[in-house]
């Protein structure tokens, strides 16, 4: 067995780091290409992770610089990528200037339950603990609806649209639902709840949305069409609007920047400087990305954003508070 000493480690790093850094730079270039291609779209979501990988390369190339001066160019490349990542990420963190009484806010809970998940009681326990005024549930089927009957006692108003794929959707509310309809978006007829609610004597138009996942170029185009429709709704409607759901995109994707960032809505988690990963619960915290969003029109104040407890889904629930 060959003895592993510092020289062997240095030789190993010296031969591997340049290649790995170039591959990493190519991944970042592809992630910055604004297209509906599946590779570019998927790579675009991991900007925070890329930031930490950049720091890792900076540390390694700084160390290797003491061994060989040629690593100065690799250190420069790593610092350049880090600067680009910081520039790309920083605009998504606006300054929060909200100073309101949270005790008067309306609390909303958003859950992608995962249809195959059978921890029904876990979800009920989390709802009872968090006690939101409005509960939005995605990936609901008939089994979930049956096991969630206890919610009917506390939530007088509810909307349920059962499907046998992953696009069933439901909403439970303590607050009056004036009227609602189930809209069917895109050629896939994805169900979207459109509900008019009375909050603090003010009417709010609420949309509960679950877009298609980015698992093919066609699905990505369809998801983007749904994001585009959100943009159209926000820009053509003078009512107070709240949109909540698993949008299957992060704030760093090209589609999000094109349609959501340029709409009359803002994302509560970014406005509160509180970006936390909600998917996938099987991954460690630093590898998770935030696919679940609550967007509100600019005449609504988002006062709080928190991640809930794992109840067996592949998504963590989110809870927000708003002042209409």
SVG drawing of the C-alpha trace seen along z (x, -y; Angstrom):
<svg xmlns="http://www.w3.org/2000/svg" viewBox="-69 -50 75 52">
<polyline fill="none" stroke="black" stroke-width="0.4" points="0.0,0.0 1.4,-3.3 2.0,-5.7 -0.2,-8.9 1.8,-11.9 1.5,-15.7 3.4,-15.5 1.0,-12.8 -2.0,-14.9 -0.5,-18.0 0.2,-16.2 -3.3,-14.8 -4.9,-18.2 -2.6,-19.9 -3.6,-17.4 -7.4,-17.4 -8.3,-20.9 -7.7,-22.7 -10.0,-20.2 -12.7,-20.3 -12.6,-24.1 -13.0,-24.3 -16.0,-21.9 -17.5,-24.0 -17.1,-27.2 -18.8,-25.5 -21.7,-24.4 -22.1,-28.1 -22.0,-29.3 -24.7,-26.9 -26.8,-27.8 -26.7,-31.5 -28.0,-30.7 -31.7,-32.0 -33.4,-29.2 -36.2,-26.6 -33.7,-23.8 -33.9,-21.3 -30.2,-21.3 -29.9,-25.1 -33.1,-25.3 -32.2,-22.7 -28.7,-24.1 -30.0,-27.6 -31.6,-26.8 -28.5,-26.1 -26.9,-29.5 -26.5,-29.5 -24.7,-26.1 -22.5,-27.4 -21.5,-30.3 -20.2,-27.8 -18.4,-25.7 -16.7,-28.9 -15.4,-29.5 -14.1,-25.9 -12.2,-26.4 -10.8,-29.7 -9.4,-28.0 -7.9,-25.1 -6.3,-27.3 -5.0,-29.7 -3.3,-26.7 -1.9,-25.3 -0.5,-28.8 2.2,-28.2 3.2,-25.1 3.0,-26.4 2.5,-30.0 0.4,-28.8 -2.5,-28.4 -2.7,-32.2 -4.8,-32.1 -7.1,-29.5 -7.5,-31.5 -8.4,-34.5 -11.0,-32.4 -12.5,-31.2 -12.7,-34.7 -14.3,-36.0 -17.0,-33.3 -17.6,-34.2 -18.1,-37.8 -20.5,-36.9 -22.5,-34.7 -22.7,-37.4 -23.8,-39.9 -26.5,-37.5 -27.8,-36.7 -27.7,-40.0 -30.6,-41.7 -33.0,-39.1 -32.6,-40.4 -34.4,-43.7 -34.4,-45.6 -37.3,-44.8 -38.9,-48.0 -42.1,-46.5 -42.8,-47.3 -46.2,-46.0 -47.9,-44.2 -47.7,-40.4 -50.5,-39.6 -52.9,-41.3 -51.6,-39.5 -53.3,-36.7 -51.3,-33.5 -51.2,-31.2 -49.8,-27.6 -48.7,-26.1 -48.2,-22.3 -47.2,-20.1 -48.2,-16.8 -46.8,-14.3 -49.6,-12.1 -47.9,-8.9 -47.1,-10.2 -49.3,-8.5 -48.3,-10.5 -51.8,-12.1 -51.6,-12.8 -48.2,-14.4 -49.8,-17.0 -52.7,-17.5 -50.3,-18.0 -48.3,-20.6 -51.5,-22.5 -52.7,-22.4 -49.3,-23.6 -48.9,-26.4 -52.7,-27.3 -52.8,-29.2 -55.9,-31.0 -55.7,-29.6 -54.3,-26.2 -53.4,-25.4 -52.7,-21.7 -51.3,-20.3 -51.0,-16.7 -54.3,-15.8 -56.2,-12.7 -59.3,-11.0 -57.3,-9.2 -55.9,-12.5 -59.3,-14.2 -60.7,-11.3 -58.0,-11.5 -58.2,-15.3 -61.8,-15.4 -60.9,-16.6 -59.8,-20.0 -63.5,-20.6 -64.3,-21.4 -61.8,-24.2 -61.9,-25.4 -65.5,-26.3 -64.8,-27.2 -63.1,-24.8 -62.4,-23.9 -61.4,-20.4 -60.5,-19.3 -59.4,-15.7 -57.3,-14.2 -55.5,-10.9 -52.2,-12.2 -50.1,-14.7 -52.3,-17.8 -55.2,-17.5 -55.5,-20.7 -57.5,-21.9 -57.9,-25.0 -59.2,-25.2 -60.0,-28.6 -61.3,-30.1 -62.0,-33.3 -65.0,-33.7 -64.6,-32.5 -67.0,-34.8 -66.8,-32.7 -64.4,-30.4 -63.8,-28.5 -61.4,-25.8 -59.6,-27.1 -57.8,-24.7 -54.5,-26.1 -52.6,-25.1 -53.3,-22.1 -52.6,-19.8 -55.7,-21.3 -53.7,-21.9 -56.3,-22.8 -55.9,-26.2 -58.0,-27.4 -59.2,-31.0 -61.0,-32.3 -62.2,-35.6 -61.8,-36.0 -62.7,-38.6 -59.6,-39.5 -59.9,-42.3 -62.9,-43.7 -60.9,-43.8 -61.3,-41.5 -58.3,-39.5 -58.1,-37.4 -56.2,-34.2 -54.8,-31.7 -53.5,-28.3 -51.2,-27.0 -49.1,-23.9 -47.0,-24.0 -45.6,-21.1 -42.1,-20.0 -39.1,-20.7 -38.5,-17.1 -38.6,-17.7 -38.4,-20.6 -42.1,-20.4 -42.9,-20.5 -40.6,-23.4 -42.4,-25.3 -45.7,-24.5 -44.5,-25.6 -43.2,-28.8 -46.6,-29.4 -48.2,-29.2 -45.6,-31.7 -46.4,-34.0 -50.1,-33.8 -49.3,-34.8 -47.5,-37.8 -50.5,-38.7 -53.0,-38.3 -50.9,-40.6 -50.3,-43.2 -53.9,-43.4 -55.7,-43.2 -56.1,-46.1 -57.4,-43.9 -55.2,-42.7 -53.7,-39.4 -52.1,-36.5 -50.6,-33.6 -49.4,-30.5 -48.0,-27.2 -45.3,-24.9 -44.1,-26.8 -41.4,-24.2 -38.9,-27.0 -36.5,-29.0 -36.0,-32.8 -32.8,-32.3 -34.4,-30.7 -34.6,-32.6 -38.4,-32.0 -38.9,-33.4 -36.8,-36.5 -38.6,-37.0 -42.2,-36.6 -42.4,-36.9 -39.7,-39.5 -41.1,-41.7 -44.7,-41.4 -46.6,-43.6 -46.0,-40.9 -43.3,-40.3 -42.1,-37.1 -42.5,-37.3 -39.4,-35.2 -37.1,-37.4 -38.6,-40.6 -37.9,-39.4 -34.3,-38.3 -35.3,-34.7 -34.4,-32.3 -34.7,-28.8 -34.8,-25.5 -38.1,-23.6 -37.2,-20.7 -36.0,-17.9 -36.4,-16.9 -34.1,-13.9 -31.2,-16.3 -29.2,-18.1 -30.2,-21.7 -27.5,-23.3 -28.5,-21.2 -32.2,-22.1 -33.8,-24.7 -36.9,-26.7 -39.7,-25.7 -42.7,-26.8 -43.7,-30.5 -46.2,-33.0 -46.4,-36.0 -48.5,-39.1 -49.3,-42.3 -47.4,-45.4 -50.4,-46.7 -50.2,-43.7 -47.5,-43.6 -45.7,-40.3 -44.6,-40.3 -43.3,-36.8 -41.9,-33.8 -41.0,-30.5 -40.3,-26.9 -42.4,-24.2 -41.6,-20.7 -41.0,-17.6 -44.2,-15.5 -43.1,-12.9 -43.5,-14.8 -40.6,-15.7 -41.4,-19.3 -41.3,-21.2 -44.3,-23.4 -44.0,-27.2 -45.9,-29.7 -46.3,-33.4 -48.1,-36.3 -49.7,-39.1 -51.4,-42.4 -54.0,-43.1"/>
</svg>
